[in-house]
Amino acid sequence: MDTKNLLGGTFDSPPITYRTEPVHEHVIQERDVMVPMRDQVSLCIDIFRPDTSQKVPALLAIAAYNKDVLAPEVLEVLPPQPAWSTLWGGSLEAGDTDFLVSRGYAHVIGQARGSGKSESGGVPTWDYYDLIEWLAQQPWCDGNIGMIGISAYGAAQFQAAALQPPSLKAIFPYDPGPAYRDFRDRFPGSVVHSFPYMLEVGSVTHGSQGKPGPLSPEMEGHWKTAMANPDNRMYTQFYNILTMKGQKSKMLFNTLINPYDSEALIQQAETNFTKIKIPAYTGSGWYAYTYKSHLQGAQSWYRGLKSPKKLMFTGPTIMERPWRSFHDEIVKWYDHWLKGIDTGVMDEPHVKYWVMGENKWRVANDWPLPETQWTKYYLHSWERLRTEPFTRGGRDGYVEPDLFAQMPPSQTRKVERLRYMTEPLAEDTLVAGPISLYLHAAIDQPDTNWIVVLKDIGPDESARSGRAGDYDVSADLPERELTRGWLKASHRVLDEKRSRPEKPWHLMRRETQREVVPGEVNEYAIEIMSTANLFKQGHRICLEIMSMDFPTGVGGLTGAEYIPYHLCSSKTTVHKIYHNNQYPSHLLLPIIPLDPDRADKN
């Protein structure tokens, strides 16, 4: 499989190059099995295995989620639901038991310490190691263990692999969550969002909620600073969490009082990369740019790992729940590593990715793609976007900036923005990989949140001219949002050693935060989440710049769990965008050369 295009497949599953048929019809169920850890705290698991005398490998899914909602009696009445179904449930992501068991695997679904039916207390450090080795010793198991599941179940796989249990032979951590925990991959650009708040709805983590108590002196100081922040006070649902001093929504509370990265966390993450010695197949989908950590984490893990590794990006629509996507790919991976079957999986290119616009799968040997042509698209007058640089000594650069003024959510639901677009493209243009925006701008407040959006606009056959009716680009053209990027202006300081042009690395520390001098022009290097899209001939590449977004519901709620909003400014802020030879604001896009002999070009 060395072609750049793959035929077949869907947005949530690559083309099937290895297919197995069911070999087992009946399932043996062992429910609510209590497995003691080394400190005698027990984890609760369900075991589903083939009704056979032959020993089989096991695939473990474990998280702090409710395993009982994945029970056969639930799935009898809840088939996989698409993202737009009112019954779509984010935590139903441990895998398709019937598919796995019928193909000769035991499917084990467990609950982490302190959640569901598992016991609390003690320290969970070695739980995954102990559980994996316990499974390997069971009379029905052949001693080979893999892991399965996405999101929290994916994060558990990397955590387990770092412990190096001897019986864990490979992992498939999809949507794996942050590699750089617990801030950088979760909150790119240091802009805090509401996803942790949304996760509380389905939580089965044990705990009790009492009255606010004392904090350590250091945390007390951070808490007082957060309480004094007018932006936090404006969002009363989050101010409510702050007032409870960690008794409620502890993960979000810790973020609100300490929204910073640290060198210690970076070093910890990079040490974890070296601890993982087994093969890992990771990835995410283009849908994941909204909540960020899965898309960011998959790329961070892939870049950091030295063991055999593969990477896959599915399409723009989040996968069905209960999750069943690309299970043929998973079996191909585990038949190779756990059963010793030559499935050809390691002969394939390292990367598979779905291309929006083209609606096809492509493959590559690395990520970012080695053949990438990094291309600058300059912001220009009249909100144009073009590849020609500004001419030194010429008159094509404008001294006066573009601007927009954004009122806070306490006064409006309208998002103000500037919108820069190319002319209709002369040919198909493939963009695939990391993206960045280098923005020269001034604001009239000490801080703001930059929010930037990449869109595909068109098709558009119009030609703007001086004739009446031809002045503007039509407002009713089709458009698709592809991805976004974020940066808190006060966290603009870069780590020059770790930054790459396509991936700016902001320090995001308390000690490096710098308020903006109102009116001062600064360069903001804004990371935009990776994507892959074919902009077809006659379409436009569009960049939108804004500073605000809103919940899609009322009372701080959203219409979809996986599209969180951000904590934005409580002050009306004027944003001025400069674009000239002195301030060459530009979008850096990863352009991928198309095959010259493409027959389907249109």
N, C-alpha and C positions, 0 to 999 in steps of 0.2 A: 504494500500500500504506500506508494511513493508519489502519488499524484497530488496536485494542489486542490483538486475538487473531488468530492465523494458523492456518488449518486445514492439517493434514498435517505432514509432517516427522517426524523421529525425534530421539531425545535427542542424537545426534551430527551431525545435518544439518538445517538449516532447510528449510521448504517450498521446493520447486523452482519458482521463478518465471521461470526462463530455462533452457531445455534445448537442448543441441546434440547432434547425431548424429555418429558417426564419419565422417570424410571421407577418411581415409588408412588403408590396410590394412597396409602393410609398413613395417618399421622398419629404418633404417640404424644400425648400432652402431659406435662408435669407442671402444675400451676402452683404459684406461691411457694416455691422452694426457698428455704432460708439457708444461705451459705455463710458460715462463720469466717470472718477475717482473722488476721493474726492477733488482733486485740479482742477477739470474741464478739465484736459487733457484727451483726449479720445483715447481709444484703438479700433482698427478695428478688427472685428471678422466675420467669416462665421459660420452660424448655419445650420446644416443638421439634420432633425428630422423626426420621422415617421409621416405619414399622418393618425393621429388617434385623437380621442377626449380624450383618456386617457392620464393622465400626466405620464411623463417618467423621469428617472434619466438622467443626462448629464455627458459626459466624455469630459473634456477640454484638448486640446493640445495647448500650447502656447510657442513661442520662437521668437528670433529676426531673423526669417527666412521668406521667401516669401511664404505666404499661397496660392498665386495664382497659383503656380506650382503644387499644390495639388487639383486643381479644377477639376470637373467632365469632362470638355471638354478636359483637358490635359490627364487624365487617360484613356479616350476613345482610344487614340492613343499610349499611353505609358503604356502597362501592366508591371507588376513587372519584373525588369531586374536583372539578376545575377551579381555577383561582377566583372565578366570578360567582361560584356557588355560595349561598349563605351558610352551607354546612362545611365549607373548607376549614380544616383545623390545622394550624401550623405545626403542632407537636406530633402529628401522626406520621412519623418519618423514620420508623425503625426498619422498614422493608417489607416485602411481600412474602409472608411466611409460606403460603402454599407453593409459590414458585420455587423458593429455595429448598424446601423440604423434598418436593417431588424430584429435584435434581441432585439429591444425595447429600444435603447439608443439614445439620441441626441448626435451627434458628433459636437463639437465646436472647430474650429481652429482659433487661434488668433495670432496677431503679437504684440510683446512686445513694450513698449514705445520707441520711437526713431528709429523704424524700419518700413520698408514697408509703409503701408497706415495709420499706427498709428501716433499720433501726438508726437511731441518732447517737451522738456522743463519740468520743475518741477523735482520732486523727485519720483522715481518709487517704493519706499519702500513698499507701501501698495497696489500696483496694483493688485496682484493676489488675495489678500483678497477681495478687492472691486469687482473684476470681478466675482469671485466665488459666492459671496453673491447676486450680480445682477442676475446671471443665476438662482440661487435658487428661486428667486422671480418671474420669468417669468411664465405666465399663463399655458404654456405647460410643465413646470418642476414640478416634485413631491417633490422638495426640497433636493434631494440627489445628491451630486456631487462627481465624481471621476476624475481622470486625466489619460492621456494616452500619449504615444509618447516616443521615445528613444533619446539618446544623449542630445542635448540642451533642447528638450522637456522633457527628464527625469530629467535633472538638475532643471528645473522649478518646478517640482513636489515637490522635497524636500524643495525648497525655499518657496513654497506656504504652505506646511505643517507646516513649522516652524512658520508661521504667525498665525496658529490655527484658520482659518475661521470656524465657527460652521457648515456650510453646507458641508464641505469637509470631507467625511467619510472614505476614503481609497485612496491609491495611488499605481501605478504600474510603478515606475521609472526604466526603463531598460537602460543600458549604461548611467548611470546618471551623469557622469563627477565627478570631484574631490570632496571629502568630506573635505579634507585639502586643502583649496584654498589659494593662487592661484599658489602654486609652488610644494609642496611636492608630491601630487598625479599626477600632470602633468609631472614633470621632476624627476623621481626616480633617486637617486644617484647624483642629481644636474647636470646631463648632458643635456644641452639645445638642443632641436630638432626643426624641421622646421614645425611642424603641424600647429601652429598659422599662419604661412606664407601661408600655403595651404588653410586655411579657408577663406581668404580674397576673393577668387575667387567667391564664391556664396553669399557674404554678401549683405544684403539690409539695413544695419544699416545707419541711417542718419548721416550726418557730412559734414564738409567742410575742404578742405586742403589748407592751406596758406603757406606762407614762414616760415621757422623756427623762433621761438620766444624765449623769455627768459624762463628759468626754475627757480624753487626755488633754493636757494643756495645749499641745500643738493642734489637735483637732478642734478644740474649742475656739482657738484663734481663727482657723480656717472657716469654721461655722459662722462666726460673727461677721467675717468678711462676706460670705455668701448671703447671709441674712440682710446685709446692708445693700446688696446689689439690686438696684431698681428693676433690672431685667427679670431677676428671679421673683421679685414681689409681684410683677405684672402677671406672671403665669401662676395663678393661685393654686393650681393642682400640684405644682412643683414646690411652691412655697409651703404648702401643706406638709409635704414630705420633709422639707428642711426643719420645720418647727418640731417634728417628732424626733429629731436627733438620732436617726438611724433605726428607730423602732419600726419604721414602715419603709418598704422598697429600699432595702439597704444598699443594693448595687447602685441605684440612681442617686441615693443620698451621698454616697462616697464620691461619685462623679461630680455632683453639684458643689461640694465643699472643696474638692481638689481636682479641678478639671485640667490636669497637667500630665505630661509624660515625665520620665526620668531616665538618666543614663543607666541606672540599676535595672530598670525594666527592659531596656534595650539589650543589655548584656545578658540578662536572664534568657531572653528569647533566642539570642544567637548561640548561647550555650545549649539550649534545647535542640537546635538544629543538629548539633554534633552528636547528640545522644541517640538520635533515631538512625538505626542501622539497617532496618528492614525495608523492603520495597513499599512505596506509597503511591497511590493513584488518587490525586486530589483534583479539585476544580470547583466551579461555581457556575452561575448563569448570569446573563446580561441583566436579568431582573434584579440582581442583588446590589446594583449600584445604589438603590434607595436606602437600604439599611447597612450597606458598606462593609461590615466586618467580614462577611463570607467572601465577597469578591476580593477585598484587600488581603484577607488571610490566606486564601488559596494561592495568590501570587507570591506572597511573602514566604509561605512554606515551600513552594516550588523553587523559588530562587535560592533559599537557604539550605535545602537538603542536599546531601552528597550521596545518599543511597540511591538505588534504582528508583526512578520516579517518572510519572506521567501526569499530564494536565489536560483537562477538558472544560470547555465553556459551552453550556447549553444556551437556549434562546431567551427572548425578552419576557416570556410569560412564566411566572413561577409554577413549579410542577404540581401535579395533582396530589391531593391528600385523601386517604392514606397513600403514602408515597410508593410508587412502583416503577418509576422511570429507570431506563437503561440497565435493567437487571441482566440482560444478556451480556452486556459489557462487564458487569460485575462477576458473573459466572466464568466468563472467559479469563478474567484476571485470576480468580481463585482456583479454577481448574488447573491453571499453570503453576501457581505457587503452593497450593495445598494438596493437589492430587497428582502433580508431576506430568500432566498432559501437555503435549506441545500444541498450544492453541494459537501460536503465532503472535501473541500479544506483544512480546518484546521485540518483534521484528518490525513493528509499525513505528511511524514517526512519534516523537514524544508528546506532541500537542495536537488536539482536535478542537476545532472551534466552529460554532454556528455563525454564519454571516447573515445578519439582518439585511433586508432590502433585496439580497440575492436569494435568501431562504434556502441556503445550501450549507453543507458541511465542507470545511477545508482542513488540511493538516499542515503541520510545520515541525521543524526540528528543534525549535526552542521558542521561548517567550521572554521578551519581545521577539518578533520574527527577525531572523538574521538579515533578510532582504529588505528590511524597512528603510524607506527613504523619508527621513525626518524633514518635514516641509513647514515653513513658516507662512501663516496667513495673517497679514497685517490688518489691524483695525484702521479704517480710513474714514474720511469725511462722508457725510450723508449716510452713516451707518452701513458702509460697505466693508467687505472682507475680500482681500486680494493677495496674491502671492508676490506681486512686485514690491520690492523694498522702497522706502522713501529715498528720494534723490538728494544727496548732499548739495547744498547751495542752490537747490531749486525751490519752486513755490508749491509743491504738492503736499507739503505738511502744513497743518493748521495749528496756529498758536492757541486759539480758543478751544476749550475742551467741550465735549458732549457732557450732558449731565442729566441726572434724575434725582428727584427728592422723594424719600419714602417716609410716610407717616407710620407710627407704631400700630400694633393690633388693637390698641385701646381706642383708636380713632377711625380705622378703616379695615376693609377686607380686600382692598385693591392692591395688587402687587405692581409697583412701578418698575420699569425695566428699559434698558437699551437693547436694540436688536441689530446685529451686524450680519449681513448675508453676502455670499458670492453672487456673481451673475449665474444664470443657468449654466450648468457644467457642459462642456463640449464633448465629454466622453465619460464613460463609467469610471468612478473613482472609488477604490477600495481603501477604507480606513480600518486598521486593526491593530490594537495595542494600547499602551498607556498614552495619555494626552496631558498637555499642560497649557496654561495661559499665563503669559507674562504681561501684567497689566500695570500701566503707569497711571496713578490716580491720586486724587486729593479728596478729603472729606472735611466736613465742618464740625465734627465731633471727635472725641478721643478714641472712638472705636466703632466698628461696624462688622457685619458678617457679609463677606462676599459670597454670593451664590451664583454659579454660572451653569448654563445649560447648553448642550449641543443637540441640535435638531436637524432632521432631514426634511426639507421643504420642497413641495412640488409633486408632480411635474409642473413646469411653468414655461409656457411658450411666449410670454409677453416680452415686449421690448420697451423699456422706459424711454420716453422722449419728451420733447417740449409740447407735444400735442395735448389738448385737453382730454382728460381721462387716462392719460398714460404716465402721469407723474409718479404714481406710487405702485409698489408691488401689491398685487391683489391680496386683500386681507382674508380671503376665504380659500386660499390654497391648502391642499392636504398637508399635514405636518405630523411627524413622529418624533417624540422625544427619545433620545438615545441614552444619554448619560448626564451626570452632573458633577460639579466640583464645589468645594467649600474652603473658605479660609477666614478665620477671625483676624481682622487687620492688625491687632496688637500682637499676633503671633507670626509676623512676617519674617522674623529672623531665621536664616537658613543655616543648616549644618553643611558647610561647603564641602567637607570630605565625603559625606554620605549622599549628597544631592547629585542627581543626574538631570540633564536637561528635560527629559520626559517625565521625571519623577522628583520634583523638589522635596527635600527633606527638611521640614521645619522643626526647630528645637522644641517648641511647645512646653517649655518649662516655666515654672513660677518666676525664676530668677532672670529668664531671658525675655519675658513679656514686656513689650514696649508700647505704651499708649501713643497714639498718633498725635502729632502736632497739627491742630486744625489748619487747613490751607496748605500744608506741606505736601509736595508731590513725592510719593514713594512708589517703588516698584514692588508689586505683589506677585510672587510666583505661586500660582494656584494649581494644585494637582487636580486633574479631572479623572474620574474613574474610567478604567479601560473599557473599550467596546470593540465591536466589529460590525461594520455596516458598509454595504455597497451603495454609494450615492450614484444613482443612475443618470445617464445623459439627460439633460434638461431639468434636473433637480438642483437645488441650492443647498450649500452648507450654511447653517445658521448658528450663530452664537448669541445667546441672551445673557445679559448681566443684570443682576438684581441683588437685593439684600434681605428679602423677606419671603417666608412661606407661612402657610396657615394650616391648622387642622381642617380636615374635610367635613368634620361634624361640629357639634356644639359642645361646650363644656370641656374642651380639651381632648375630645375623642376624635377618632379618624374612621373613615369609611373602610379602610383596609389595614390590617395589623402590620403588614410588611412595608407600608409607606409612611414612615414617621415624619413629623414636622420638627422644626428646630427652634431653639430658644433665641429669639432675635431681640433687637434693640427696642427699648422703651422710649427712645427719643426720635423726633423727626430729624432725618439726616440727609444732607445734600451730598451727592457723589458726583465728582467730575472725572471724566475719562480723557486722558491725553493720548494723541496719536500723531507723531511727527518724527522728524529725523532725530531730535533730541530725546524724545520719549516714544520709541518704536514699539508700542503695545502690539502683541501678536499672539496668535494661537499656534501651538506646535502640534501638528498632526502626523501620525504614523501612516504614510501612504505606502501601500503594498502594490508593486507592479503586477498588473494582470497578465495572464498568459497571452502572448501575441496571437496565438492561433485559436482563441476562444471563438466557438461557433455560435454561441447563444447570446452574443453581445447585442444589446438593444438600446 
